[in-house]
Amino acid sequence: MRNAPGQLQRPPPEPEFHAVRKGRRYEQVAEQIQRLIASGALRPGDRLPPERELAAKFGVGRSSLRDAIRTLEVMGIVESRQGSGTVVRDLSTESLVVPLASVLAHKRGLVAELLDVRRMIEPALAARAAANATEEELARLEDILRRQAEKVRRGEPSIEEDSEFHYAIALAARNTVVLRVLDVLMDLLRESRARSLQVPGRPERSCAGHRRILRAIKRRDGAAAEAAVRKHLKEIEEIVTRQL
């Protein structure tokens, strides 16, 4: 392609990714990608390098890289496409100059609101589960806790068991409408759950909180089950708020 007769168009510069400092690494990664797009080193339609390669270039873990990519998705700067990986979107000027801090502030507000909805719904679900849970459902809750505790002892992530436990309580509460609401909540809160469960001591506290909830449900004590869930959610909120 030519700009003028006899003059070849210069190819855009290759994007240079630099290792980030310690601290809030995912924010630094997101800011660096944002700058590369603003400078033209990355253009609309360009695909970011594979996750493993990009994490190595930035010198961060893959969880930090995923947090950065999710932040850029919220900002409308990149999108994940099936079979194509993460692609730079066709951007407006405004989307490139929106400060990352304002997006993160919005994200903090969203997480706080989602946790608020959980406080409205989940204590009541636990009380209903205490009244309605079958022996089979109680056994399933015990099995989930056993698997979660085993993973925690091995130092493995227990995000799936954490989600499964709360969902099993909702199933035992016998309300299909609330189940649909909880599906959306759990999906939206997956990132904050993953981040909070990485805090030292948090997986053990999660297990202990789940154990208190299950004990109350097994005693058929609805009030105690509600109180146990409220305490559990309060602990989660304190950890997630500090992180964000």
C-alpha beads as a LAMMPS data file, in Angstrom:
LAMMPS data file: protein, C-alpha beads

244 atoms
243 bonds

1 atom types
1 bond types

-500.0 500.0 xlo xhi
-500.0 500.0 ylo yhi
-500.0 500.0 zlo zhi

Masses

1 110.0

Atoms # bond

1 1 1 0.000 0.000 0.000
2 1 1 1.256 3.520 -0.852
3 1 1 0.685 6.937 0.693
4 1 1 1.831 8.799 -2.440
5 1 1 3.372 7.798 -5.762
6 1 1 6.751 6.274 -5.146
7 1 1 6.421 6.356 -1.368
8 1 1 5.854 3.124 0.510
9 1 1 3.804 3.229 3.691
10 1 1 5.878 2.395 6.749
11 1 1 4.670 -0.632 8.679
12 1 1 3.464 0.124 12.215
13 1 1 6.055 -0.420 14.937
14 1 1 6.126 -3.807 16.603
15 1 1 4.485 -3.624 20.046
16 1 1 7.041 -3.861 22.848
17 1 1 5.841 -5.394 26.096
18 1 1 7.903 -4.641 29.212
19 1 1 8.053 -6.493 32.523
20 1 1 6.053 -4.685 35.218
21 1 1 6.991 -3.752 38.764
22 1 1 5.645 -5.342 41.906
23 1 1 2.385 -4.000 43.245
24 1 1 -0.921 -3.947 41.426
25 1 1 0.485 -5.768 38.452
26 1 1 -2.716 -6.288 36.537
27 1 1 -3.313 -2.509 36.513
28 1 1 0.173 -1.908 35.104
29 1 1 -0.383 -4.561 32.424
30 1 1 -3.740 -3.026 31.437
31 1 1 -2.224 0.471 31.281
32 1 1 0.699 -0.723 29.141
33 1 1 -1.599 -2.439 26.622
34 1 1 -3.806 0.658 26.569
35 1 1 -0.765 2.839 25.739
36 1 1 0.372 0.464 22.965
37 1 1 -3.066 0.712 21.365
38 1 1 -3.155 4.506 21.722
39 1 1 0.291 4.782 20.066
40 1 1 -0.714 2.602 17.118
41 1 1 1.659 -0.237 17.980
42 1 1 -1.479 -2.345 18.383
43 1 1 -4.294 -1.601 15.940
44 1 1 -7.987 -2.574 15.677
45 1 1 -8.233 -6.208 14.624
46 1 1 -4.770 -7.108 15.943
47 1 1 -4.657 -10.195 18.094
48 1 1 -2.741 -10.131 21.356
49 1 1 -0.066 -12.821 21.800
50 1 1 -1.173 -16.069 23.477
51 1 1 -1.773 -15.879 27.214
52 1 1 1.320 -17.851 28.242
53 1 1 3.600 -15.790 25.980
54 1 1 2.096 -12.464 27.056
55 1 1 2.385 -13.328 30.771
56 1 1 6.074 -14.147 30.240
57 1 1 6.693 -10.852 28.407
58 1 1 5.140 -8.844 31.236
59 1 1 6.765 -10.993 33.914
60 1 1 3.441 -11.648 35.655
61 1 1 1.365 -14.677 36.554
62 1 1 -1.446 -15.738 34.265
63 1 1 -4.062 -14.734 36.857
64 1 1 -2.742 -11.129 36.831
65 1 1 -2.792 -11.145 33.026
66 1 1 -6.396 -12.393 32.970
67 1 1 -7.421 -9.645 35.413
68 1 1 -5.808 -7.079 33.085
69 1 1 -7.582 -8.459 30.015
70 1 1 -10.939 -8.487 31.840
71 1 1 -10.374 -4.851 32.856
72 1 1 -9.677 -3.894 29.231
73 1 1 -12.810 -5.778 28.163
74 1 1 -14.853 -3.728 30.638
75 1 1 -13.316 -0.595 29.110
76 1 1 -14.341 -1.782 25.625
77 1 1 -10.756 -1.816 24.367
78 1 1 -10.356 -5.529 23.631
79 1 1 -12.692 -8.468 23.204
80 1 1 -12.304 -12.223 23.413
81 1 1 -13.364 -13.990 20.239
82 1 1 -13.967 -17.709 19.987
83 1 1 -11.102 -19.244 18.035
84 1 1 -9.272 -15.921 17.644
85 1 1 -8.094 -15.129 21.157
86 1 1 -8.088 -11.551 22.464
87 1 1 -8.491 -8.939 19.736
88 1 1 -8.177 -5.141 19.782
89 1 1 -11.537 -3.524 19.096
90 1 1 -12.320 -0.704 16.676
91 1 1 -12.077 2.119 19.185
92 1 1 -13.334 5.590 19.729
93 1 1 -10.883 8.212 20.960
94 1 1 -12.857 8.431 24.199
95 1 1 -12.309 4.785 25.052
96 1 1 -8.537 5.271 24.842
97 1 1 -8.378 8.274 27.146
98 1 1 -10.720 7.023 29.876
99 1 1 -8.479 6.760 32.951
100 1 1 -8.053 3.218 34.201
101 1 1 -8.673 4.495 37.732
102 1 1 -12.241 5.464 36.855
103 1 1 -12.913 1.990 35.445
104 1 1 -11.511 0.375 38.579
105 1 1 -13.660 2.652 40.753
106 1 1 -16.702 1.507 38.785
107 1 1 -15.562 -2.088 39.229
108 1 1 -15.303 -1.628 43.012
109 1 1 -18.818 -0.204 43.064
110 1 1 -20.148 -3.109 41.010
111 1 1 -18.584 -5.728 43.298
112 1 1 -19.971 -3.943 46.380
113 1 1 -23.463 -3.924 44.851
114 1 1 -23.250 -7.596 43.897
115 1 1 -22.218 -8.513 47.440
116 1 1 -25.130 -6.427 48.701
117 1 1 -27.502 -8.501 46.558
118 1 1 -25.968 -11.670 47.974
119 1 1 -26.688 -10.377 51.488
120 1 1 -30.311 -9.884 50.496
121 1 1 -30.733 -13.346 48.990
122 1 1 -28.390 -15.942 50.472
123 1 1 -29.228 -15.762 54.210
124 1 1 -32.897 -16.389 53.364
125 1 1 -31.910 -19.266 51.065
126 1 1 -29.950 -20.894 53.899
127 1 1 -32.969 -20.595 56.201
128 1 1 -35.179 -22.223 53.576
129 1 1 -32.585 -24.946 53.016
130 1 1 -32.635 -25.673 56.763
131 1 1 -36.373 -26.320 56.464
132 1 1 -36.417 -28.134 53.108
133 1 1 -33.115 -29.946 52.516
134 1 1 -33.371 -33.700 51.985
135 1 1 -30.887 -36.157 53.441
136 1 1 -29.439 -36.574 49.956
137 1 1 -28.891 -32.815 49.637
138 1 1 -27.265 -32.659 53.059
139 1 1 -24.945 -35.485 52.012
140 1 1 -24.076 -33.568 48.837
141 1 1 -23.190 -30.465 50.868
142 1 1 -20.970 -32.622 53.103
143 1 1 -19.248 -34.063 50.035
144 1 1 -18.594 -30.591 48.586
145 1 1 -17.062 -29.458 51.884
146 1 1 -14.916 -32.578 52.066
147 1 1 -13.546 -31.937 48.570
148 1 1 -12.985 -28.261 49.352
149 1 1 -11.106 -29.081 52.560
150 1 1 -8.901 -31.610 50.734
151 1 1 -7.967 -29.040 48.089
152 1 1 -7.210 -26.413 50.733
153 1 1 -4.915 -28.865 52.567
154 1 1 -3.058 -29.501 49.298
155 1 1 -2.819 -25.784 48.579
156 1 1 -4.956 -26.106 45.443
157 1 1 -7.601 -23.593 44.252
158 1 1 -11.078 -24.406 45.574
159 1 1 -13.117 -21.888 43.567
160 1 1 -15.348 -24.545 41.984
161 1 1 -16.235 -26.085 45.343
162 1 1 -16.886 -22.645 46.816
163 1 1 -19.403 -21.859 44.052
164 1 1 -20.872 -25.353 44.170
165 1 1 -21.546 -25.123 47.916
166 1 1 -23.596 -21.920 47.635
167 1 1 -25.454 -23.251 44.609
168 1 1 -26.311 -26.504 46.417
169 1 1 -27.876 -24.483 49.249
170 1 1 -30.000 -22.632 46.683
171 1 1 -31.108 -25.957 45.193
172 1 1 -32.148 -27.178 48.635
173 1 1 -34.170 -23.979 49.155
174 1 1 -36.549 -25.070 46.360
175 1 1 -36.902 -21.849 44.367
176 1 1 -36.125 -22.065 40.654
177 1 1 -36.420 -18.306 40.068
178 1 1 -33.770 -17.526 42.676
179 1 1 -31.562 -20.184 41.103
180 1 1 -31.530 -18.211 37.859
181 1 1 -30.649 -15.011 39.710
182 1 1 -27.880 -16.822 41.571
183 1 1 -26.479 -18.164 38.287
184 1 1 -25.922 -14.586 37.109
185 1 1 -24.522 -13.458 40.463
186 1 1 -22.021 -16.307 40.687
187 1 1 -20.804 -15.653 37.149
188 1 1 -20.353 -11.921 37.803
189 1 1 -18.596 -12.568 41.100
190 1 1 -16.275 -15.271 39.810
191 1 1 -13.303 -12.925 39.519
192 1 1 -13.702 -11.451 43.016
193 1 1 -14.171 -14.966 44.420
194 1 1 -10.989 -16.141 42.689
195 1 1 -9.044 -13.131 43.979
196 1 1 -10.322 -13.396 47.561
197 1 1 -9.501 -17.109 47.728
198 1 1 -5.868 -16.293 46.902
199 1 1 -5.460 -14.261 50.099
200 1 1 -3.383 -16.218 52.678
201 1 1 -5.714 -17.851 55.192
202 1 1 -8.831 -17.062 53.145
203 1 1 -9.443 -20.628 51.838
204 1 1 -9.323 -21.961 55.415
205 1 1 -11.763 -19.266 56.579
206 1 1 -14.046 -20.108 53.670
207 1 1 -14.124 -23.761 54.735
208 1 1 -14.825 -22.775 58.336
209 1 1 -17.651 -20.471 57.239
210 1 1 -19.193 -23.181 55.088
211 1 1 -18.924 -25.634 57.965
212 1 1 -20.842 -23.258 60.289
213 1 1 -23.546 -22.818 57.678
214 1 1 -23.926 -26.547 57.103
215 1 1 -24.069 -27.318 60.827
216 1 1 -26.990 -24.905 61.217
217 1 1 -28.787 -26.353 58.173
218 1 1 -28.355 -29.902 59.468
219 1 1 -29.816 -28.839 62.848
220 1 1 -32.797 -27.400 60.908
221 1 1 -32.047 -24.067 62.601
222 1 1 -33.067 -21.452 60.054
223 1 1 -32.097 -18.435 62.187
224 1 1 -28.615 -19.829 62.848
225 1 1 -28.176 -20.643 59.152
226 1 1 -29.070 -17.036 58.228
227 1 1 -26.627 -15.665 60.813
228 1 1 -23.847 -17.972 59.605
229 1 1 -24.285 -16.831 55.997
230 1 1 -24.287 -13.155 57.005
231 1 1 -21.037 -13.641 58.911
232 1 1 -19.519 -15.497 55.965
233 1 1 -20.472 -12.750 53.492
234 1 1 -19.141 -10.051 55.821
235 1 1 -15.738 -11.770 55.880
236 1 1 -15.748 -12.014 52.068
237 1 1 -16.662 -8.346 51.669
238 1 1 -13.851 -7.193 53.968
239 1 1 -11.257 -9.164 51.985
240 1 1 -12.507 -8.223 48.510
241 1 1 -12.867 -4.546 49.425
242 1 1 -9.263 -4.421 50.677
243 1 1 -8.045 -6.048 47.455
244 1 1 -9.907 -3.699 45.143

Bonds

1 1 1 2
2 1 2 3
3 1 3 4
4 1 4 5
5 1 5 6
6 1 6 7
7 1 7 8
8 1 8 9
9 1 9 10
10 1 10 11
11 1 11 12
12 1 12 13
13 1 13 14
14 1 14 15
15 1 15 16
16 1 16 17
17 1 17 18
18 1 18 19
19 1 19 20
20 1 20 21
21 1 21 22
22 1 22 23
23 1 23 24
24 1 24 25
25 1 25 26
26 1 26 27
27 1 27 28
28 1 28 29
29 1 29 30
30 1 30 31
31 1 31 32
32 1 32 33
33 1 33 34
34 1 34 35
35 1 35 36
36 1 36 37
37 1 37 38
38 1 38 39
39 1 39 40
40 1 40 41
41 1 41 42
42 1 42 43
43 1 43 44
44 1 44 45
45 1 45 46
46 1 46 47
47 1 47 48
48 1 48 49
49 1 49 50
50 1 50 51
51 1 51 52
52 1 52 53
53 1 53 54
54 1 54 55
55 1 55 56
56 1 56 57
57 1 57 58
58 1 58 59
59 1 59 60
60 1 60 61
61 1 61 62
62 1 62 63
63 1 63 64
64 1 64 65
65 1 65 66
66 1 66 67
67 1 67 68
68 1 68 69
69 1 69 70
70 1 70 71
71 1 71 72
72 1 72 73
73 1 73 74
74 1 74 75
75 1 75 76
76 1 76 77
77 1 77 78
78 1 78 79
79 1 79 80
80 1 80 81
81 1 81 82
82 1 82 83
83 1 83 84
84 1 84 85
85 1 85 86
86 1 86 87
87 1 87 88
88 1 88 89
89 1 89 90
90 1 90 91
91 1 91 92
92 1 92 93
93 1 93 94
94 1 94 95
95 1 95 96
96 1 96 97
97 1 97 98
98 1 98 99
99 1 99 100
100 1 100 101
101 1 101 102
102 1 102 103
103 1 103 104
104 1 104 105
105 1 105 106
106 1 106 107
107 1 107 108
108 1 108 109
109 1 109 110
110 1 110 111
111 1 111 112
112 1 112 113
113 1 113 114
114 1 114 115
115 1 115 116
116 1 116 117
117 1 117 118
118 1 118 119
119 1 119 120
120 1 120 121
121 1 121 122
122 1 122 123
123 1 123 124
124 1 124 125
125 1 125 126
126 1 126 127
127 1 127 128
128 1 128 129
129 1 129 130
130 1 130 131
131 1 131 132
132 1 132 133
133 1 133 134
134 1 134 135
135 1 135 136
136 1 136 137
137 1 137 138
138 1 138 139
139 1 139 140
140 1 140 141
141 1 141 142
142 1 142 143
143 1 143 144
144 1 144 145
145 1 145 146
146 1 146 147
147 1 147 148
148 1 148 149
149 1 149 150
150 1 150 151
151 1 151 152
152 1 152 153
153 1 153 154
154 1 154 155
155 1 155 156
156 1 156 157
157 1 157 158
158 1 158 159
159 1 159 160
160 1 160 161
161 1 161 162
162 1 162 163
163 1 163 164
164 1 164 165
165 1 165 166
166 1 166 167
167 1 167 168
168 1 168 169
169 1 169 170
170 1 170 171
171 1 171 172
172 1 172 173
173 1 173 174
174 1 174 175
175 1 175 176
176 1 176 177
177 1 177 178
178 1 178 179
179 1 179 180
180 1 180 181
181 1 181 182
182 1 182 183
183 1 183 184
184 1 184 185
185 1 185 186
186 1 186 187
187 1 187 188
188 1 188 189
189 1 189 190
190 1 190 191
191 1 191 192
192 1 192 193
193 1 193 194
194 1 194 195
195 1 195 196
196 1 196 197
197 1 197 198
198 1 198 199
199 1 199 200
200 1 200 201
201 1 201 202
202 1 202 203
203 1 203 204
204 1 204 205
205 1 205 206
206 1 206 207
207 1 207 208
208 1 208 209
209 1 209 210
210 1 210 211
211 1 211 212
212 1 212 213
213 1 213 214
214 1 214 215
215 1 215 216
216 1 216 217
217 1 217 218
218 1 218 219
219 1 219 220
220 1 220 221
221 1 221 222
222 1 222 223
223 1 223 224
224 1 224 225
225 1 225 226
226 1 226 227
227 1 227 228
228 1 228 229
229 1 229 230
230 1 230 231
231 1 231 232
232 1 232 233
233 1 233 234
234 1 234 235
235 1 235 236
236 1 236 237
237 1 237 238
238 1 238 239
239 1 239 240
240 1 240 241
241 1 241 242
242 1 242 243
243 1 243 244
